[in-house]
């Protein structure tokens, strides 16, 4: 009987390490890479850039894994001064960012994580995306932030435990932007004033989109005076006026507007006079 007990104790001692062994052995190979991201505050739709990293499973069986990015506070990239851009980290299944100073030992509950399976003795390249929503008007500059990637492996019958972590530097470039458009016409820069009659007037509202201060100067080729077009006596003339809008950098963008002008059409046809154009 004593000998049987000693055998049973030895068997229990040998089985203990096997029960506590991790389900797999994950590691991150190389840096976490973000592709270049340039943000235009007047562009419709979010601006996105891919983030990728490679995970290796050193164990002889497949591994269930998960990852998320961690940062204390809201996801904001900042430039010099107080300017900031809000952004998200997205995976194929949705948001993949959690609020924490660093990746905790056990993966927190919730849906803001991405899950994957890494084959036995295999590497796996995982993908996510940095996404900055549209409509955030901020000055030109380079906006940066710092995140930490946490990679987790699922214990046998237990929770996800941290296997590795790696830093990610988020960079978003904002260029100087200046756009002049016709109010109510989207981004169109061509104006059609329709048919003119004696004494008729037309007006237009212009919208200037800029992420920094600018000067708007409007001028006319003929100082605002309609002049005859001596090159043609056609009864149906098309004229053009140019609107120049230099920014503070004094760059000029020229926009043309076109309309049909018919001042005293019948009277001019009889006299053989050319029609005016701007």
ChimeraX commands (.cxc) that place a marker at each C-alpha (Angstrom):
marker #1 position 0.00,0.00,0.00 radius 0.5
marker #1 position 2.72,2.61,0.81 radius 0.5
marker #1 position 4.34,1.89,-2.58 radius 0.5
marker #1 position 1.04,2.48,-4.42 radius 0.5
marker #1 position 0.61,5.83,-2.64 radius 0.5
marker #1 position 4.09,6.95,-3.69 radius 0.5
marker #1 position 3.37,6.07,-7.33 radius 0.5
marker #1 position 0.09,8.03,-7.19 radius 0.5
marker #1 position 1.84,11.09,-5.70 radius 0.5
marker #1 position 4.52,10.96,-8.41 radius 0.5
marker #1 position 1.86,10.78,-11.14 radius 0.5
marker #1 position 0.05,13.78,-9.67 radius 0.5
marker #1 position 3.31,15.77,-9.51 radius 0.5
marker #1 position 4.07,14.98,-13.18 radius 0.5
marker #1 position 0.56,15.96,-14.30 radius 0.5
marker #1 position 0.64,19.36,-12.56 radius 0.5
marker #1 position 3.01,21.16,-15.01 radius 0.5
marker #1 position 1.05,19.87,-18.01 radius 0.5
marker #1 position -2.21,21.31,-16.65 radius 0.5
marker #1 position -0.66,24.77,-16.07 radius 0.5
marker #1 position 1.21,24.96,-19.40 radius 0.5
marker #1 position 0.09,27.80,-21.76 radius 0.5
marker #1 position -2.11,26.92,-24.69 radius 0.5
marker #1 position 0.31,28.50,-27.21 radius 0.5
marker #1 position 3.39,30.70,-27.54 radius 0.5
marker #1 position 2.74,33.99,-29.35 radius 0.5
marker #1 position 5.24,36.75,-30.12 radius 0.5
marker #1 position 5.26,39.91,-32.28 radius 0.5
marker #1 position 7.85,39.93,-35.07 radius 0.5
marker #1 position 9.21,43.35,-35.98 radius 0.5
marker #1 position 7.53,46.76,-35.58 radius 0.5
marker #1 position 3.88,47.73,-35.93 radius 0.5
marker #1 position 3.67,49.69,-39.20 radius 0.5
marker #1 position 1.22,52.46,-40.16 radius 0.5
marker #1 position 0.95,53.51,-43.79 radius 0.5
marker #1 position 1.08,57.28,-44.56 radius 0.5
marker #1 position -2.16,59.16,-43.85 radius 0.5
marker #1 position -2.95,62.65,-45.20 radius 0.5
marker #1 position -6.10,64.38,-43.97 radius 0.5
marker #1 position -8.19,66.92,-45.91 radius 0.5
marker #1 position -10.84,68.55,-43.67 radius 0.5
marker #1 position -13.05,69.40,-46.65 radius 0.5
marker #1 position -13.04,65.95,-48.23 radius 0.5
marker #1 position -16.24,63.94,-47.87 radius 0.5
marker #1 position -15.72,60.65,-46.00 radius 0.5
marker #1 position -13.15,59.44,-43.51 radius 0.5
marker #1 position -9.42,59.33,-44.28 radius 0.5
marker #1 position -7.90,55.93,-43.52 radius 0.5
marker #1 position -4.50,54.25,-43.45 radius 0.5
marker #1 position -3.62,50.58,-42.92 radius 0.5
marker #1 position -1.82,49.31,-39.82 radius 0.5
marker #1 position -0.13,45.89,-39.91 radius 0.5
marker #1 position 2.01,43.64,-37.74 radius 0.5
marker #1 position 3.14,39.99,-37.76 radius 0.5
marker #1 position 2.51,37.42,-35.02 radius 0.5
marker #1 position 4.33,34.10,-34.66 radius 0.5
marker #1 position 3.01,30.97,-32.93 radius 0.5
marker #1 position 5.93,28.95,-31.61 radius 0.5
marker #1 position 3.75,26.10,-30.37 radius 0.5
marker #1 position 2.99,22.85,-32.15 radius 0.5
marker #1 position -0.78,23.43,-32.20 radius 0.5
marker #1 position -3.04,26.26,-33.45 radius 0.5
marker #1 position -3.55,29.21,-31.15 radius 0.5
marker #1 position -6.67,31.30,-30.56 radius 0.5
marker #1 position -5.51,34.91,-30.21 radius 0.5
marker #1 position -6.84,38.45,-29.89 radius 0.5
marker #1 position -5.38,41.94,-30.12 radius 0.5
marker #1 position -6.30,45.53,-29.28 radius 0.5
marker #1 position -4.60,48.91,-29.08 radius 0.5
marker #1 position -4.43,50.76,-25.77 radius 0.5
marker #1 position -4.20,54.42,-24.83 radius 0.5
marker #1 position -5.19,56.42,-21.75 radius 0.5
marker #1 position -8.05,58.76,-22.63 radius 0.5
marker #1 position -9.68,59.54,-25.96 radius 0.5
marker #1 position -7.99,58.77,-29.27 radius 0.5
marker #1 position -6.60,62.14,-30.38 radius 0.5
marker #1 position -3.58,63.03,-32.49 radius 0.5
marker #1 position -2.10,66.43,-31.66 radius 0.5
marker #1 position 0.09,68.95,-33.43 radius 0.5
marker #1 position 2.02,71.82,-31.89 radius 0.5
marker #1 position -0.26,73.95,-29.76 radius 0.5
marker #1 position -3.78,72.80,-28.89 radius 0.5
marker #1 position -4.93,71.55,-32.30 radius 0.5
marker #1 position -6.16,67.94,-32.26 radius 0.5
marker #1 position -7.68,65.35,-34.61 radius 0.5
marker #1 position -10.00,62.62,-33.37 radius 0.5
marker #1 position -9.48,59.19,-34.92 radius 0.5
marker #1 position -10.40,55.53,-34.50 radius 0.5
marker #1 position -8.58,52.20,-34.70 radius 0.5
marker #1 position -10.67,49.70,-36.66 radius 0.5
marker #1 position -10.33,46.00,-37.41 radius 0.5
marker #1 position -12.40,43.91,-39.80 radius 0.5
marker #1 position -14.88,43.27,-36.97 radius 0.5
marker #1 position -15.12,46.87,-35.71 radius 0.5
marker #1 position -13.32,49.11,-33.19 radius 0.5
marker #1 position -10.09,47.70,-31.79 radius 0.5
marker #1 position -9.00,50.23,-29.18 radius 0.5
marker #1 position -9.43,50.20,-25.40 radius 0.5
marker #1 position -8.76,52.85,-22.79 radius 0.5
marker #1 position -5.83,51.90,-20.56 radius 0.5
marker #1 position -2.33,53.16,-19.81 radius 0.5
marker #1 position -0.83,49.85,-21.04 radius 0.5
marker #1 position -2.14,46.41,-22.05 radius 0.5
marker #1 position -3.35,44.62,-18.88 radius 0.5
marker #1 position -2.38,41.04,-18.05 radius 0.5
marker #1 position -5.87,39.72,-18.85 radius 0.5
marker #1 position -7.80,40.94,-21.89 radius 0.5
marker #1 position -10.71,43.14,-20.72 radius 0.5
marker #1 position -14.20,42.16,-21.68 radius 0.5
marker #1 position -16.08,44.00,-24.42 radius 0.5
marker #1 position -16.27,43.99,-28.18 radius 0.5
marker #1 position -13.43,46.44,-29.02 radius 0.5
marker #1 position -10.96,43.65,-29.81 radius 0.5
marker #1 position -10.02,41.66,-32.91 radius 0.5
marker #1 position -9.78,37.86,-32.78 radius 0.5
marker #1 position -7.76,35.51,-34.98 radius 0.5
marker #1 position -6.27,32.01,-35.11 radius 0.5
marker #1 position -2.56,31.41,-35.74 radius 0.5
marker #1 position -1.62,27.98,-37.07 radius 0.5
marker #1 position 0.94,25.68,-35.42 radius 0.5
marker #1 position 4.50,26.96,-35.97 radius 0.5
marker #1 position 3.08,29.63,-38.31 radius 0.5
marker #1 position 3.24,33.42,-38.70 radius 0.5
marker #1 position 0.18,35.60,-39.27 radius 0.5
marker #1 position 0.07,39.20,-40.54 radius 0.5
marker #1 position -2.80,41.03,-38.86 radius 0.5
marker #1 position -4.36,44.24,-40.20 radius 0.5
marker #1 position -6.18,47.20,-38.72 radius 0.5
marker #1 position -6.79,50.79,-39.84 radius 0.5
marker #1 position -6.42,54.32,-38.52 radius 0.5
marker #1 position -9.55,56.28,-39.50 radius 0.5
marker #1 position -10.03,60.06,-39.08 radius 0.5
marker #1 position -13.61,61.22,-39.60 radius 0.5
marker #1 position -14.39,64.04,-42.02 radius 0.5
marker #1 position -15.28,67.63,-41.14 radius 0.5
marker #1 position -12.52,68.31,-38.58 radius 0.5
marker #1 position -11.15,71.72,-39.57 radius 0.5
marker #1 position -7.68,72.18,-38.12 radius 0.5
marker #1 position -4.55,73.99,-39.22 radius 0.5
marker #1 position -1.79,72.45,-41.35 radius 0.5
marker #1 position 0.85,70.40,-39.57 radius 0.5
marker #1 position 1.81,66.90,-38.46 radius 0.5
marker #1 position -0.47,65.29,-35.88 radius 0.5
marker #1 position 0.90,62.43,-33.77 radius 0.5
marker #1 position -0.15,60.05,-31.02 radius 0.5
marker #1 position 1.25,56.98,-29.26 radius 0.5
marker #1 position -0.57,53.65,-28.83 radius 0.5
marker #1 position 0.46,50.26,-27.45 radius 0.5
marker #1 position -0.54,47.01,-29.16 radius 0.5
marker #1 position -1.50,44.15,-26.87 radius 0.5
marker #1 position -1.52,40.57,-28.24 radius 0.5
marker #1 position -3.35,37.95,-26.18 radius 0.5
marker #1 position -3.50,34.15,-26.31 radius 0.5
marker #1 position -6.34,32.06,-24.99 radius 0.5
marker #1 position -5.48,29.80,-22.08 radius 0.5
marker #1 position -6.90,26.26,-22.13 radius 0.5
marker #1 position -10.44,26.66,-20.85 radius 0.5
marker #1 position -9.61,30.10,-19.46 radius 0.5
marker #1 position -9.41,33.81,-20.37 radius 0.5
marker #1 position -7.12,35.55,-22.85 radius 0.5
marker #1 position -3.72,36.30,-21.29 radius 0.5
marker #1 position -1.20,38.85,-22.58 radius 0.5
marker #1 position 1.49,37.25,-24.71 radius 0.5
marker #1 position 3.26,40.29,-26.18 radius 0.5
marker #1 position 3.02,44.05,-26.68 radius 0.5
marker #1 position 4.55,46.59,-29.08 radius 0.5
marker #1 position 4.38,50.39,-29.59 radius 0.5
marker #1 position 2.63,52.14,-32.48 radius 0.5
marker #1 position 3.31,55.76,-33.38 radius 0.5
marker #1 position 0.26,57.30,-35.13 radius 0.5
marker #1 position 1.04,60.05,-37.66 radius 0.5
marker #1 position -1.52,62.13,-39.60 radius 0.5
marker #1 position -0.39,64.86,-42.02 radius 0.5
marker #1 position -2.59,67.93,-42.61 radius 0.5
marker #1 position -1.79,70.11,-45.62 radius 0.5
marker #1 position -2.78,73.71,-46.23 radius 0.5
marker #1 position -6.20,73.67,-47.94 radius 0.5
marker #1 position -8.00,76.42,-49.90 radius 0.5
marker #1 position -11.07,75.91,-52.11 radius 0.5
marker #1 position -13.47,78.44,-53.64 radius 0.5
marker #1 position -16.92,77.24,-54.70 radius 0.5
marker #1 position -20.33,78.53,-55.76 radius 0.5
marker #1 position -22.93,78.53,-52.97 radius 0.5
marker #1 position -25.61,75.96,-53.68 radius 0.5
marker #1 position -23.58,74.41,-56.48 radius 0.5
marker #1 position -21.45,71.99,-54.50 radius 0.5
marker #1 position -17.88,72.35,-55.67 radius 0.5
marker #1 position -18.82,73.69,-59.13 radius 0.5
marker #1 position -16.89,76.70,-60.39 radius 0.5
marker #1 position -18.87,77.33,-63.61 radius 0.5
marker #1 position -21.72,79.88,-63.46 radius 0.5
marker #1 position -24.64,80.03,-65.89 radius 0.5
marker #1 position -26.58,83.27,-65.49 radius 0.5
marker #1 position -29.26,82.32,-68.00 radius 0.5
marker #1 position -30.84,84.75,-70.51 radius 0.5
marker #1 position -30.37,88.49,-69.87 radius 0.5
marker #1 position -32.85,91.21,-70.81 radius 0.5
marker #1 position -32.50,94.99,-70.56 radius 0.5
marker #1 position -32.04,96.08,-66.95 radius 0.5
marker #1 position -31.59,92.53,-65.64 radius 0.5
marker #1 position -29.15,91.78,-62.84 radius 0.5
marker #1 position -27.61,88.54,-61.58 radius 0.5
marker #1 position -25.77,87.75,-58.36 radius 0.5
marker #1 position -23.87,84.81,-56.95 radius 0.5
marker #1 position -22.62,83.80,-53.51 radius 0.5
marker #1 position -19.17,82.27,-53.22 radius 0.5
marker #1 position -18.00,79.92,-50.48 radius 0.5
marker #1 position -14.37,79.82,-49.39 radius 0.5
marker #1 position -13.07,76.69,-47.65 radius 0.5
marker #1 position -9.76,77.13,-45.84 radius 0.5
marker #1 position -7.99,75.66,-42.80 radius 0.5
marker #1 position -6.01,78.84,-42.19 radius 0.5
marker #1 position -6.39,82.60,-42.61 radius 0.5
marker #1 position -6.68,83.98,-46.15 radius 0.5
marker #1 position -7.41,87.14,-48.17 radius 0.5
marker #1 position -10.12,86.97,-50.86 radius 0.5
marker #1 position -9.76,89.43,-53.76 radius 0.5
marker #1 position -12.37,89.55,-56.54 radius 0.5
marker #1 position -11.50,91.37,-59.78 radius 0.5
marker #1 position -12.83,91.74,-63.33 radius 0.5
marker #1 position -10.90,91.67,-66.60 radius 0.5
marker #1 position -12.76,94.81,-67.69 radius 0.5
marker #1 position -13.05,96.53,-64.28 radius 0.5
marker #1 position -16.68,95.44,-63.97 radius 0.5
marker #1 position -17.76,97.04,-67.28 radius 0.5
marker #1 position -19.33,95.06,-70.16 radius 0.5
marker #1 position -17.47,95.60,-73.41 radius 0.5
marker #1 position -18.42,94.78,-76.99 radius 0.5
marker #1 position -16.88,91.71,-78.52 radius 0.5
marker #1 position -15.62,93.09,-81.85 radius 0.5
marker #1 position -14.50,89.71,-83.14 radius 0.5
marker #1 position -18.00,88.37,-83.76 radius 0.5
marker #1 position -21.49,89.70,-84.42 radius 0.5
marker #1 position -23.26,86.46,-83.55 radius 0.5
marker #1 position -26.73,86.88,-82.08 radius 0.5
marker #1 position -25.86,84.36,-79.36 radius 0.5
marker #1 position -22.66,85.28,-77.52 radius 0.5
marker #1 position -20.92,83.56,-74.61 radius 0.5
marker #1 position -18.77,85.66,-72.29 radius 0.5
marker #1 position -16.42,84.76,-69.46 radius 0.5
marker #1 position -15.38,86.51,-66.26 radius 0.5
marker #1 position -12.50,85.41,-64.08 radius 0.5
marker #1 position -12.61,85.43,-60.29 radius 0.5
marker #1 position -9.19,85.35,-58.69 radius 0.5
marker #1 position -8.93,84.24,-55.04 radius 0.5
marker #1 position -5.33,84.46,-53.78 radius 0.5
marker #1 position -4.74,83.03,-50.32 radius 0.5
marker #1 position -2.30,84.50,-47.79 radius 0.5
marker #1 position 0.40,82.68,-49.77 radius 0.5
marker #1 position -0.82,84.73,-52.80 radius 0.5
marker #1 position -1.54,81.65,-54.88 radius 0.5
marker #1 position -4.18,82.26,-57.52 radius 0.5
marker #1 position -6.95,79.94,-58.65 radius 0.5
marker #1 position -8.95,81.07,-61.69 radius 0.5
marker #1 position -12.60,80.11,-62.03 radius 0.5
marker #1 position -14.69,80.82,-65.13 radius 0.5
marker #1 position -18.40,81.55,-65.33 radius 0.5
marker #1 position -20.45,81.45,-68.51 radius 0.5
marker #1 position -23.86,82.88,-69.36 radius 0.5
marker #1 position -26.02,83.77,-72.33 radius 0.5
marker #1 position -26.23,87.54,-72.91 radius 0.5
marker #1 position -29.09,89.03,-75.02 radius 0.5
marker #1 position -29.30,92.75,-74.35 radius 0.5
marker #1 position -31.59,94.33,-76.98 radius 0.5
marker #1 position -31.11,91.36,-79.30 radius 0.5
marker #1 position -33.51,92.48,-82.03 radius 0.5
marker #1 position -32.30,96.08,-81.99 radius 0.5
marker #1 position -28.62,95.05,-82.33 radius 0.5
marker #1 position -29.38,92.53,-85.06 radius 0.5
marker #1 position -30.96,95.28,-87.16 radius 0.5
marker #1 position -28.00,97.63,-86.63 radius 0.5
marker #1 position -25.43,94.88,-87.23 radius 0.5
marker #1 position -23.75,95.58,-83.89 radius 0.5
marker #1 position -21.73,92.93,-82.04 radius 0.5
marker #1 position -23.06,91.61,-78.74 radius 0.5
marker #1 position -21.25,92.50,-75.50 radius 0.5
marker #1 position -19.18,90.12,-73.43 radius 0.5
marker #1 position -17.42,90.39,-70.08 radius 0.5
marker link #1:1,2 radius 0.2
marker link #1:2,3 radius 0.2
marker link #1:3,4 radius 0.2
marker link #1:4,5 radius 0.2
marker link #1:5,6 radius 0.2
marker link #1:6,7 radius 0.2
marker link #1:7,8 radius 0.2
marker link #1:8,9 radius 0.2
marker link #1:9,10 radius 0.2
marker link #1:10,11 radius 0.2
marker link #1:11,12 radius 0.2
marker link #1:12,13 radius 0.2
marker link #1:13,14 radius 0.2
marker link #1:14,15 radius 0.2
marker link #1:15,16 radius 0.2
marker link #1:16,17 radius 0.2
marker link #1:17,18 radius 0.2
marker link #1:18,19 radius 0.2
marker link #1:19,20 radius 0.2
marker link #1:20,21 radius 0.2
marker link #1:21,22 radius 0.2
marker link #1:22,23 radius 0.2
marker link #1:23,24 radius 0.2
marker link #1:24,25 radius 0.2
marker link #1:25,26 radius 0.2
marker link #1:26,27 radius 0.2
marker link #1:27,28 radius 0.2
marker link #1:28,29 radius 0.2
marker link #1:29,30 radius 0.2
marker link #1:30,31 radius 0.2
marker link #1:31,32 radius 0.2
marker link #1:32,33 radius 0.2
marker link #1:33,34 radius 0.2
marker link #1:34,35 radius 0.2
marker link #1:35,36 radius 0.2
marker link #1:36,37 radius 0.2
marker link #1:37,38 radius 0.2
marker link #1:38,39 radius 0.2
marker link #1:39,40 radius 0.2
marker link #1:40,41 radius 0.2
marker link #1:41,42 radius 0.2
marker link #1:42,43 radius 0.2
marker link #1:43,44 radius 0.2
marker link #1:44,45 radius 0.2
marker link #1:45,46 radius 0.2
marker link #1:46,47 radius 0.2
marker link #1:47,48 radius 0.2
marker link #1:48,49 radius 0.2
marker link #1:49,50 radius 0.2
marker link #1:50,51 radius 0.2
marker link #1:51,52 radius 0.2
marker link #1:52,53 radius 0.2
marker link #1:53,54 radius 0.2
marker link #1:54,55 radius 0.2
marker link #1:55,56 radius 0.2
marker link #1:56,57 radius 0.2
marker link #1:57,58 radius 0.2
marker link #1:58,59 radius 0.2
marker link #1:59,60 radius 0.2
marker link #1:60,61 radius 0.2
marker link #1:61,62 radius 0.2
marker link #1:62,63 radius 0.2
marker link #1:63,64 radius 0.2
marker link #1:64,65 radius 0.2
marker link #1:65,66 radius 0.2
marker link #1:66,67 radius 0.2
marker link #1:67,68 radius 0.2
marker link #1:68,69 radius 0.2
marker link #1:69,70 radius 0.2
marker link #1:70,71 radius 0.2
marker link #1:71,72 radius 0.2
marker link #1:72,73 radius 0.2
marker link #1:73,74 radius 0.2
marker link #1:74,75 radius 0.2
marker link #1:75,76 radius 0.2
marker link #1:76,77 radius 0.2
marker link #1:77,78 radius 0.2
marker link #1:78,79 radius 0.2
marker link #1:79,80 radius 0.2
marker link #1:80,81 radius 0.2
marker link #1:81,82 radius 0.2
marker link #1:82,83 radius 0.2
marker link #1:83,84 radius 0.2
marker link #1:84,85 radius 0.2
marker link #1:85,86 radius 0.2
marker link #1:86,87 radius 0.2
marker link #1:87,88 radius 0.2
marker link #1:88,89 radius 0.2
marker link #1:89,90 radius 0.2
marker link #1:90,91 radius 0.2
marker link #1:91,92 radius 0.2
marker link #1:92,93 radius 0.2
marker link #1:93,94 radius 0.2
marker link #1:94,95 radius 0.2
marker link #1:95,96 radius 0.2
marker link #1:96,97 radius 0.2
marker link #1:97,98 radius 0.2
marker link #1:98,99 radius 0.2
marker link #1:99,100 radius 0.2
marker link #1:100,101 radius 0.2
marker link #1:101,102 radius 0.2
marker link #1:102,103 radius 0.2
marker link #1:103,104 radius 0.2
marker link #1:104,105 radius 0.2
marker link #1:105,106 radius 0.2
marker link #1:106,107 radius 0.2
marker link #1:107,108 radius 0.2
marker link #1:108,109 radius 0.2
marker link #1:109,110 radius 0.2
marker link #1:110,111 radius 0.2
marker link #1:111,112 radius 0.2
marker link #1:112,113 radius 0.2
marker link #1:113,114 radius 0.2
marker link #1:114,115 radius 0.2
marker link #1:115,116 radius 0.2
marker link #1:116,117 radius 0.2
marker link #1:117,118 radius 0.2
marker link #1:118,119 radius 0.2
marker link #1:119,120 radius 0.2
marker link #1:120,121 radius 0.2
marker link #1:121,122 radius 0.2
marker link #1:122,123 radius 0.2
marker link #1:123,124 radius 0.2
marker link #1:124,125 radius 0.2
marker link #1:125,126 radius 0.2
marker link #1:126,127 radius 0.2
marker link #1:127,128 radius 0.2
marker link #1:128,129 radius 0.2
marker link #1:129,130 radius 0.2
marker link #1:130,131 radius 0.2
marker link #1:131,132 radius 0.2
marker link #1:132,133 radius 0.2
marker link #1:133,134 radius 0.2
marker link #1:134,135 radius 0.2
marker link #1:135,136 radius 0.2
marker link #1:136,137 radius 0.2
marker link #1:137,138 radius 0.2
marker link #1:138,139 radius 0.2
marker link #1:139,140 radius 0.2
marker link #1:140,141 radius 0.2
marker link #1:141,142 radius 0.2
marker link #1:142,143 radius 0.2
marker link #1:143,144 radius 0.2
marker link #1:144,145 radius 0.2
marker link #1:145,146 radius 0.2
marker link #1:146,147 radius 0.2
marker link #1:147,148 radius 0.2
marker link #1:148,149 radius 0.2
marker link #1:149,150 radius 0.2
marker link #1:150,151 radius 0.2
marker link #1:151,152 radius 0.2
marker link #1:152,153 radius 0.2
marker link #1:153,154 radius 0.2
marker link #1:154,155 radius 0.2
marker link #1:155,156 radius 0.2
marker link #1:156,157 radius 0.2
marker link #1:157,158 radius 0.2
marker link #1:158,159 radius 0.2
marker link #1:159,160 radius 0.2
marker link #1:160,161 radius 0.2
marker link #1:161,162 radius 0.2
marker link #1:162,163 radius 0.2
marker link #1:163,164 radius 0.2
marker link #1:164,165 radius 0.2
marker link #1:165,166 radius 0.2
marker link #1:166,167 radius 0.2
marker link #1:167,168 radius 0.2
marker link #1:168,169 radius 0.2
marker link #1:169,170 radius 0.2
marker link #1:170,171 radius 0.2
marker link #1:171,172 radius 0.2
marker link #1:172,173 radius 0.2
marker link #1:173,174 radius 0.2
marker link #1:174,175 radius 0.2
marker link #1:175,176 radius 0.2
marker link #1:176,177 radius 0.2
marker link #1:177,178 radius 0.2
marker link #1:178,179 radius 0.2
marker link #1:179,180 radius 0.2
marker link #1:180,181 radius 0.2
marker link #1:181,182 radius 0.2
marker link #1:182,183 radius 0.2
marker link #1:183,184 radius 0.2
marker link #1:184,185 radius 0.2
marker link #1:185,186 radius 0.2
marker link #1:186,187 radius 0.2
marker link #1:187,188 radius 0.2
marker link #1:188,189 radius 0.2
marker link #1:189,190 radius 0.2
marker link #1:190,191 radius 0.2
marker link #1:191,192 radius 0.2
marker link #1:192,193 radius 0.2
marker link #1:193,194 radius 0.2
marker link #1:194,195 radius 0.2
marker link #1:195,196 radius 0.2
marker link #1:196,197 radius 0.2
marker link #1:197,198 radius 0.2
marker link #1:198,199 radius 0.2
marker link #1:199,200 radius 0.2
marker link #1:200,201 radius 0.2
marker link #1:201,202 radius 0.2
marker link #1:202,203 radius 0.2
marker link #1:203,204 radius 0.2
marker link #1:204,205 radius 0.2
marker link #1:205,206 radius 0.2
marker link #1:206,207 radius 0.2
marker link #1:207,208 radius 0.2
marker link #1:208,209 radius 0.2
marker link #1:209,210 radius 0.2
marker link #1:210,211 radius 0.2
marker link #1:211,212 radius 0.2
marker link #1:212,213 radius 0.2
marker link #1:213,214 radius 0.2
marker link #1:214,215 radius 0.2
marker link #1:215,216 radius 0.2
marker link #1:216,217 radius 0.2
marker link #1:217,218 radius 0.2
marker link #1:218,219 radius 0.2
marker link #1:219,220 radius 0.2
marker link #1:220,221 radius 0.2
marker link #1:221,222 radius 0.2
marker link #1:222,223 radius 0.2
marker link #1:223,224 radius 0.2
marker link #1:224,225 radius 0.2
marker link #1:225,226 radius 0.2
marker link #1:226,227 radius 0.2
marker link #1:227,228 radius 0.2
marker link #1:228,229 radius 0.2
marker link #1:229,230 radius 0.2
marker link #1:230,231 radius 0.2
marker link #1:231,232 radius 0.2
marker link #1:232,233 radius 0.2
marker link #1:233,234 radius 0.2
marker link #1:234,235 radius 0.2
marker link #1:235,236 radius 0.2
marker link #1:236,237 radius 0.2
marker link #1:237,238 radius 0.2
marker link #1:238,239 radius 0.2
marker link #1:239,240 radius 0.2
marker link #1:240,241 radius 0.2
marker link #1:241,242 radius 0.2
marker link #1:242,243 radius 0.2
marker link #1:243,244 radius 0.2
marker link #1:244,245 radius 0.2
marker link #1:245,246 radius 0.2
marker link #1:246,247 radius 0.2
marker link #1:247,248 radius 0.2
marker link #1:248,249 radius 0.2
marker link #1:249,250 radius 0.2
marker link #1:250,251 radius 0.2
marker link #1:251,252 radius 0.2
marker link #1:252,253 radius 0.2
marker link #1:253,254 radius 0.2
marker link #1:254,255 radius 0.2
marker link #1:255,256 radius 0.2
marker link #1:256,257 radius 0.2
marker link #1:257,258 radius 0.2
marker link #1:258,259 radius 0.2
marker link #1:259,260 radius 0.2
marker link #1:260,261 radius 0.2
marker link #1:261,262 radius 0.2
marker link #1:262,263 radius 0.2
marker link #1:263,264 radius 0.2
marker link #1:264,265 radius 0.2
marker link #1:265,266 radius 0.2
marker link #1:266,267 radius 0.2
marker link #1:267,268 radius 0.2
marker link #1:268,269 radius 0.2
marker link #1:269,270 radius 0.2
marker link #1:270,271 radius 0.2
marker link #1:271,272 radius 0.2
marker link #1:272,273 radius 0.2
marker link #1:273,274 radius 0.2
marker link #1:274,275 radius 0.2
marker link #1:275,276 radius 0.2
marker link #1:276,277 radius 0.2
marker link #1:277,278 radius 0.2
view
